[in-house]
Amino acid sequence: MAGVELDGVTKVFADGTRAVSGLDLEVGDGEFVVLVGPSGCGKTTALRMTAGLEDVTEGEIRIGGRTVNRVPPKDRDIAMVFQSYALYPHMTVADNIAFGLKLRRVDKAEIRRRVEEAARILGLDQLLDKKPRTLSGGQRQRVAMGRAIVREPQAFMMDEPLSNLDAKLRVQMRAEIASLQRTLGVTTIYVTHDQVEAMTMADRVAVLRRGVLQQVDRPQALYDAPDNLFVAGFIGSPAMNVVEGSVDGDDVAIGEQRLRLPHGLPGYQGRAIAVGIRPEDMEDASLSREHTGNQRLRGTVDLVEALGASVLVHFSLAARTVVTEDTRELAADVGHEAVADLEAKAQSSRTSMVASFSARSRVQAGQAIDVAVDTARLHFFDIESGQAIRRDT
């Protein structure tokens, strides 16, 4: 196995499009790192450069300590897994898995050993004589994984391998891939647009935006301490609520309401800031005795979604919506309607938020509600730069 290093890697296409800019990323031996970000952020281009499928404009890529910028893909000792299974329909499962080894003229006995071992690991033992058309989507993806495993490469490169599967199968396969990677201990770079996939699978997650690395860290660290508004809004489902506030002494004012802060924000007194609140850091105040009056927001319930274990409550209150390049880009990643909705909110004196309440809550659409806020877990961002404001600064 081997580590992978990207040192100042940049890709500029012939038409002048800068897809990746000065990317510095080190993937440790045996580590599972996920590249995530909106469509067009450069994550697939970064993966393809690492695999040798795209030339590097600037910078250096090293695999196992060896610079591979000018090394052909077949000589980089990596295995690719794509979103399309690319299986040969006329071949059996066994022949599909073995195909690459046969091209490399590996000994027949060794091919048989590797195929049988991969099939055992992937639960394909009983399917080796089947043709791809008889397999389910998940089984076909396992065959594609088997083809990569038998290569016994230094690293796996996976480009949205689950995007063609339905939601239920994606959940199952992401757990299987993560478990498989830990069993094999092979260095893996995995690209996805799905931040839930990234959070549940990775040792570390690298968030890209417009070809620039925004933050790389353990999934929980990204969630708990995003470096900027973009990462804060991209990581988390439902997304973090972001509303405009202003610092006044030990309080942050949100519209006409105030939340008492456990720690001050020196340097931001009287200034407008973006206040981030995770949905799970809010609760139906009638169920919470821990939060006093200065740790609550009052709003009107717009919609209630019962999820069984919890209740998602959409509510509105008098406050300004934060509209910046960060929030516009996050909305654009959702779709044109989300952008239009964001711009409409910018012209309104009210904003909408989402809270995750206990299933014991009995709130209903149309009623006024008090929402208890865990003010110790609030996030703050500079509106102009989008950078996080740390409480200890």
C-alpha positions as CSV (number, residue, x, y, z in Angstrom):
1,M,0.0,0.0,0.0
2,A,1.0,3.6,-0.4
3,G,0.1,7.2,0.5
4,V,-1.0,9.7,-2.1
5,E,0.2,13.4,-2.1
6,L,-1.1,16.3,-4.2
7,D,1.3,19.2,-3.9
8,G,0.0,22.5,-5.4
9,V,-1.9,20.6,-8.1
10,T,-3.6,22.8,-10.6
11,K,-5.6,22.0,-13.7
12,V,-6.4,24.6,-16.4
13,F,-8.2,23.3,-19.5
14,A,-7.5,24.5,-23.0
15,D,-10.4,26.9,-23.0
16,G,-9.0,28.6,-19.9
17,T,-11.3,27.0,-17.4
18,R,-9.5,26.6,-14.1
19,A,-10.9,23.4,-12.6
20,V,-8.5,22.9,-9.7
21,S,-6.3,25.5,-8.1
22,G,-3.2,24.8,-5.9
23,L,-4.6,21.7,-4.3
24,D,-2.6,20.4,-1.4
25,L,-3.8,17.1,0.0
26,E,-2.0,14.2,1.7
27,V,-3.8,10.9,1.9
28,G,-2.0,8.5,4.4
29,D,-1.2,4.9,3.8
30,G,-4.5,3.0,4.2
31,E,-6.6,6.1,4.7
32,F,-10.1,6.6,3.2
33,V,-10.4,10.2,2.1
34,V,-13.6,11.6,0.4
35,L,-13.6,14.6,-1.9
36,V,-17.0,16.3,-1.8
37,G,-18.5,19.5,-3.1
38,P,-21.1,20.9,-5.5
39,S,-21.2,19.9,-9.2
40,G,-18.3,21.5,-11.0
41,C,-16.2,22.0,-7.9
42,G,-13.2,20.1,-9.4
43,K,-13.4,16.9,-7.3
44,T,-13.6,14.5,-10.3
45,T,-10.9,16.4,-12.1
46,A,-8.6,16.1,-9.1
47,L,-9.3,12.3,-9.0
48,R,-8.7,11.9,-12.7
49,M,-5.3,13.8,-12.5
50,T,-4.3,11.5,-9.6
51,A,-5.2,8.5,-11.8
52,G,-3.4,9.9,-14.8
53,L,-6.5,10.4,-16.9
54,E,-6.0,14.1,-17.0
55,D,-2.7,16.0,-17.3
56,V,-1.5,18.2,-14.5
57,T,-1.0,21.9,-15.4
58,E,1.0,22.7,-12.3
59,G,2.1,20.9,-9.2
60,E,3.2,17.4,-8.4
61,I,1.4,14.1,-7.6
62,R,3.2,11.4,-5.7
63,I,2.0,7.8,-5.1
64,G,4.1,5.9,-2.6
65,G,6.6,8.6,-2.7
66,R,7.1,8.4,-6.5
67,T,6.3,11.4,-8.7
68,V,3.8,10.2,-11.3
69,N,3.0,13.3,-13.3
70,R,4.3,11.7,-16.4
71,V,3.6,8.1,-15.6
72,P,0.9,6.5,-17.7
73,P,-2.3,5.4,-15.8
74,K,-1.5,1.7,-16.3
75,D,1.8,2.1,-14.6
76,R,0.6,4.0,-11.5
77,D,-0.5,0.8,-9.7
78,I,-4.0,2.1,-8.9
79,A,-7.5,0.7,-9.5
80,M,-10.4,2.8,-10.6
81,V,-14.1,2.3,-9.8
82,F,-16.5,4.4,-11.8
83,Q,-20.2,5.2,-11.5
84,S,-20.9,3.1,-14.5
85,Y,-20.2,-0.6,-13.9
86,A,-18.6,-1.0,-17.4
87,L,-19.1,-4.8,-17.2
88,Y,-18.8,-6.9,-20.4
89,P,-22.3,-8.4,-20.9
90,H,-21.1,-11.5,-22.7
91,M,-18.7,-12.4,-19.9
92,T,-19.4,-14.2,-16.7
93,V,-18.9,-12.5,-13.3
94,A,-15.6,-14.5,-12.9
95,D,-14.3,-13.4,-16.4
96,N,-15.3,-9.8,-15.7
97,I,-13.4,-9.7,-12.5
98,A,-10.4,-11.5,-14.1
99,F,-10.3,-9.5,-17.3
100,G,-7.6,-7.0,-16.2
101,L,-5.4,-9.7,-14.9
102,K,-5.6,-11.6,-18.1
103,L,-4.5,-8.5,-20.1
104,R,-1.5,-8.4,-17.8
105,R,-0.8,-12.1,-18.5
106,V,-0.9,-13.1,-14.8
107,D,-0.6,-16.8,-14.2
108,K,-3.9,-18.7,-14.5
109,A,-3.6,-20.3,-11.1
110,E,-2.9,-16.8,-9.5
111,I,-5.9,-15.4,-11.4
112,R,-8.2,-18.1,-10.0
113,R,-6.9,-17.5,-6.5
114,R,-7.4,-13.8,-6.7
115,V,-10.9,-14.0,-8.2
116,E,-12.0,-16.6,-5.7
117,E,-10.7,-14.5,-2.8
118,A,-12.4,-11.3,-4.1
119,A,-15.6,-13.2,-4.6
120,R,-15.5,-14.5,-1.0
121,I,-14.9,-11.0,0.4
122,L,-17.7,-9.5,-1.7
123,G,-20.2,-12.3,-1.3
124,L,-20.1,-13.2,-5.0
125,D,-19.2,-16.9,-4.5
126,Q,-22.4,-18.2,-5.9
127,L,-22.6,-15.8,-8.8
128,L,-19.3,-16.4,-10.6
129,D,-20.9,-18.2,-13.5
130,K,-23.7,-15.6,-13.9
131,K,-23.9,-13.0,-16.7
132,P,-24.2,-9.3,-15.7
133,R,-27.8,-9.0,-17.0
134,T,-29.0,-11.4,-14.3
135,L,-27.5,-9.4,-11.5
136,S,-29.0,-6.6,-9.4
137,G,-27.5,-3.1,-9.4
138,G,-25.8,-3.8,-6.1
139,Q,-24.3,-7.1,-7.3
140,R,-23.0,-5.4,-10.5
141,Q,-21.3,-2.8,-8.3
142,R,-19.7,-5.6,-6.3
143,V,-18.4,-7.1,-9.5
144,A,-16.9,-3.8,-10.5
145,M,-15.3,-3.6,-7.0
146,G,-14.0,-7.2,-7.4
147,R,-12.3,-6.2,-10.7
148,A,-10.5,-3.5,-8.7
149,I,-9.6,-5.7,-5.7
150,V,-7.9,-8.4,-7.8
151,R,-5.5,-5.9,-9.1
152,E,-4.1,-5.6,-5.5
153,P,-3.2,-2.0,-6.2
154,Q,-1.4,0.6,-4.1
155,A,-4.6,2.8,-4.1
156,F,-8.3,2.8,-5.1
157,M,-9.8,5.8,-7.0
158,M,-13.6,5.8,-6.8
159,D,-15.7,8.3,-8.8
160,E,-19.3,8.4,-7.5
161,P,-19.6,4.6,-7.6
162,L,-23.0,4.6,-6.0
163,S,-24.8,7.3,-8.0
164,N,-26.7,4.8,-10.2
165,L,-28.2,2.9,-7.2
166,D,-31.5,3.6,-5.6
167,A,-31.6,5.3,-2.1
168,K,-32.0,2.1,0.0
169,L,-29.2,0.2,-1.9
170,R,-26.9,3.2,-1.6
171,V,-27.1,3.1,2.2
172,Q,-26.3,-0.6,2.1
173,M,-23.5,-0.3,-0.4
174,R,-21.8,2.6,1.3
175,A,-21.6,0.6,4.5
176,E,-20.2,-2.4,2.5
177,I,-17.6,-0.3,0.7
178,A,-16.4,1.4,4.0
179,S,-16.2,-2.0,5.7
180,L,-14.3,-3.5,2.7
181,Q,-11.8,-0.7,2.6
182,R,-11.0,-1.1,6.3
183,T,-10.6,-4.9,5.8
184,L,-8.3,-4.5,2.9
185,G,-6.5,-1.4,4.3
186,V,-6.0,0.1,0.8
187,T,-5.5,3.8,0.4
188,T,-8.7,5.2,-1.1
189,I,-9.7,8.5,-2.6
190,Y,-13.5,8.6,-3.1
191,V,-15.4,11.3,-5.0
192,T,-19.1,12.0,-4.2
193,H,-21.6,14.9,-4.4
194,D,-23.5,13.3,-1.5
195,Q,-22.3,14.8,1.8
196,V,-24.1,12.1,3.8
197,E,-22.0,9.5,1.9
198,A,-18.9,11.5,2.7
199,M,-19.7,11.9,6.4
200,T,-20.5,8.2,6.9
201,M,-17.7,6.6,5.0
202,A,-14.6,8.7,5.3
203,D,-11.6,8.9,7.7
204,R,-11.3,12.5,6.5
205,V,-13.4,14.6,4.2
206,A,-12.0,17.3,1.8
207,V,-14.5,20.0,0.8
208,L,-13.9,21.7,-2.5
209,R,-15.5,24.8,-4.0
210,R,-14.6,26.2,-7.4
211,G,-11.5,24.1,-7.5
212,V,-10.2,25.4,-4.2
213,L,-9.9,23.2,-1.1
214,Q,-12.0,24.8,1.7
215,Q,-11.3,22.4,4.6
216,V,-10.1,18.9,5.2
217,D,-10.7,17.1,8.5
218,R,-12.5,14.3,10.2
219,P,-16.2,14.2,9.5
220,Q,-17.3,15.2,13.0
221,A,-14.7,18.0,13.2
222,L,-16.0,19.4,9.9
223,Y,-19.5,19.3,11.3
224,D,-18.7,20.8,14.7
225,A,-16.2,23.4,13.5
226,P,-16.7,24.5,9.9
227,D,-14.1,27.0,8.7
228,N,-16.5,29.1,6.7
229,L,-20.1,29.6,5.7
230,F,-19.7,27.4,2.6
231,V,-18.6,24.3,4.5
232,A,-21.1,25.0,7.3
233,G,-24.0,25.1,4.7
234,F,-22.7,22.1,2.7
235,I,-22.0,19.7,5.5
236,G,-25.1,18.6,7.4
237,S,-28.6,17.3,6.5
238,P,-30.9,19.1,7.1
239,A,-28.5,22.0,6.4
240,M,-27.4,24.5,9.1
241,N,-29.8,27.4,9.5
242,V,-28.0,30.7,8.8
243,V,-29.6,34.0,9.9
244,E,-28.3,37.6,10.3
245,G,-27.6,38.8,13.8
246,S,-25.7,41.5,15.6
247,V,-23.6,41.4,18.7
248,D,-24.7,43.5,21.7
249,G,-22.8,42.9,24.9
250,D,-23.3,39.3,25.9
251,D,-26.2,38.9,23.6
252,V,-26.7,38.2,19.9
253,A,-29.8,40.0,18.5
254,I,-31.8,38.2,15.9
255,G,-34.4,40.6,14.6
256,E,-36.1,41.9,17.8
257,Q,-35.1,38.8,19.8
258,R,-32.0,38.1,21.8
259,L,-30.0,35.0,22.7
260,R,-27.6,35.2,25.6
261,L,-24.1,34.0,24.7
262,P,-22.0,31.9,27.1
263,H,-18.9,33.6,25.6
264,G,-18.5,37.0,24.1
265,L,-17.4,37.8,20.6
266,P,-14.7,40.5,21.0
267,G,-14.1,42.7,18.0
268,Y,-17.7,42.2,16.7
269,Q,-19.6,44.4,19.1
270,G,-22.4,46.2,17.2
271,R,-21.5,44.5,13.9
272,A,-23.7,42.3,11.8
273,I,-22.7,38.7,11.7
274,A,-24.1,35.4,10.3
275,V,-25.4,33.2,13.1
276,G,-25.5,29.4,12.3
277,I,-27.8,27.0,14.2
278,R,-27.9,23.3,13.5
279,P,-31.5,21.9,13.5
280,E,-30.7,19.4,16.3
281,D,-29.5,22.2,18.5
282,M,-33.1,23.4,18.8
283,E,-36.0,21.9,20.7
284,D,-39.7,22.4,21.4
285,A,-39.4,24.8,24.5
286,S,-42.4,23.1,26.1
287,L,-40.2,19.9,26.4
288,S,-37.1,21.7,27.6
289,R,-36.6,23.0,31.1
290,E,-32.8,23.7,30.6
291,H,-33.2,26.7,28.4
292,T,-34.3,30.0,30.0
293,G,-36.1,32.9,28.2
294,N,-32.9,34.4,26.8
295,Q,-32.1,31.1,25.1
296,R,-35.3,30.9,23.1
297,L,-36.7,32.1,19.8
298,R,-40.3,32.7,19.1
299,G,-41.7,31.9,15.6
300,T,-44.6,30.6,13.6
301,V,-44.8,27.0,12.5
302,D,-45.1,26.6,8.7
303,L,-44.7,22.9,8.2
304,V,-44.2,19.7,10.4
305,E,-42.6,16.6,9.0
306,A,-42.9,13.5,11.3
307,L,-39.9,11.2,10.8
308,G,-40.8,8.7,13.5
309,A,-37.7,9.2,15.8
310,S,-37.9,13.0,15.4
311,V,-40.0,15.8,14.0
312,L,-38.7,18.3,11.5
313,V,-40.3,21.7,12.2
314,H,-40.1,24.4,9.6
315,F,-40.8,27.8,11.3
316,S,-40.5,31.4,10.4
317,L,-39.5,34.5,12.5
318,A,-38.8,38.2,12.0
319,A,-35.1,38.3,11.0
320,R,-33.0,38.9,7.9
321,T,-31.8,36.0,5.7
322,V,-28.0,36.0,5.1
323,V,-27.4,36.3,1.3
324,T,-23.8,36.1,0.3
325,E,-21.8,34.4,-2.5
326,D,-21.5,31.4,-0.2
327,T,-25.2,31.0,0.4
328,R,-26.1,31.7,-3.2
329,E,-23.7,29.0,-4.4
330,L,-25.2,26.5,-1.9
331,A,-28.7,27.4,-3.1
332,A,-27.6,27.0,-6.7
333,D,-26.4,23.5,-5.9
334,V,-29.9,22.6,-4.9
335,G,-31.5,24.1,-8.0
336,H,-33.0,27.2,-9.6
337,E,-36.0,27.2,-7.3
338,A,-33.8,27.4,-4.2
339,V,-31.9,30.4,-5.6
340,A,-35.2,32.2,-6.4
341,D,-36.4,31.4,-2.9
342,L,-33.2,32.7,-1.3
343,E,-33.4,36.0,-3.3
344,A,-37.1,36.4,-2.3
345,K,-36.2,35.9,1.4
346,A,-33.6,38.6,1.0
347,Q,-36.3,41.1,0.2
348,S,-38.5,39.9,3.1
349,S,-38.4,40.9,6.8
350,R,-38.9,37.2,7.8
351,T,-36.7,34.1,7.4
352,S,-37.4,30.4,7.7
353,M,-35.6,27.9,9.7
354,V,-35.7,24.1,10.3
355,A,-35.5,22.5,13.8
356,S,-35.3,18.8,14.7
357,F,-37.6,18.3,17.7
358,S,-38.2,15.2,19.8
359,A,-41.0,13.0,18.5
360,R,-42.9,13.9,21.7
361,S,-43.5,17.4,20.3
362,R,-47.1,18.1,19.3
363,V,-46.6,21.3,17.4
364,Q,-48.8,22.0,14.4
365,A,-48.6,24.2,11.4
366,G,-50.0,27.7,11.9
367,Q,-49.3,27.9,15.7
368,A,-46.9,30.2,17.5
369,I,-44.0,28.4,19.1
370,D,-41.1,28.9,21.5
371,V,-38.0,27.2,20.3
372,A,-35.3,26.4,22.9
373,V,-31.8,27.0,21.5
374,D,-28.5,25.5,22.7
375,T,-26.6,28.7,22.6
376,A,-23.3,27.0,23.5
377,R,-23.4,25.3,20.1
378,L,-24.1,28.4,18.0
379,H,-21.8,29.1,15.0
380,F,-20.8,32.6,14.0
381,F,-19.4,33.8,10.7
382,D,-18.1,37.1,9.3
383,I,-20.6,38.1,6.6
384,E,-18.1,39.9,4.4
385,S,-15.4,37.1,4.3
386,G,-17.6,34.1,5.2
387,Q,-14.9,32.9,7.6
388,A,-15.8,31.4,10.9
389,I,-15.6,33.6,14.0
390,R,-14.1,31.5,16.8
391,R,-15.3,32.3,20.3
392,D,-11.7,32.2,21.7
393,T,-10.6,35.0,19.4
